[in-house]
Amino acid sequence: MKINELIGNFKIWTSNEENKLLEKLKLPVKLRHLSEHDQVGIQALIRKSLVTKVGQEDPTVVANEKYKN
């Protein structure tokens, strides 16, 4: 039996606040344009692989395609 058959529906847990941040990221946004509080939340979402950061000097962040609502 495969693990995918046992798991069925796999979803990464997110808080209400993280869900609101994901809603803001339907389009790419420069990280510096977000508040410091939101930037901390975005870093958590990046670690959960729900958000992708593009660039090093002036990064842009966007929600991963499969997690967009």
N, C-alpha and C positions, 0 to 999 in steps of 0.2 A: 504494500500500500504506500502511496506517495504522500509526502507531507502536505502538499496542496489539497489533497482529498480530505485529509483530517482537519485542516484549518478552515476550509470553506471560504469565509469572508475575513480577510486580513485588513485591518485599518489601524493607522497610527493615531494614538490618542492625542488630542489637542484641547487646550482650555478654551473658554469662550473668548478670552482676549486674543489668543493666537488665531482663532477663527476670524475675528475682526481684522487682524493684520493681513491674513490671507486674502480677505475681500479687497483690501486696499491694493494688493499686488496683482490684480488681474492684468494690468499693463506694467511694463518695466518702469521702475522708479529709481532715481539716484538715491543711494543710501544716505548721503549728506542732507537730503531734503526732508528726511523723517526726523521726528523728535528723538532725543537721546533715549527716552523710555521705549519708544518703538524700535530703535536700533538694537537694544538689548533683546527685545522679543524676537526680532528678525534673526539675530545670532542663534537663538535657541531653535528657530525653525530651520536654519541652515544645518545645524547639527542633526536635526531629525530628518534631513533630506527632503523637506517639504518646500524649500526655497532654494533657488540657485543664485549664487553671487557671481557676476561676470566682471572681471577687471580687478586690478590691484590698486592703482593710484586713486581713481574716482569710481568705485564700484557701482554697478547697477544691480538691483535685485528684482527677481520675478518669481512668482509661484511656479512650481513644477507643473507641467501639463496634466499629468494624471491626477493631481490633487485639486485642480480648479473645479469650482462648482458650476 
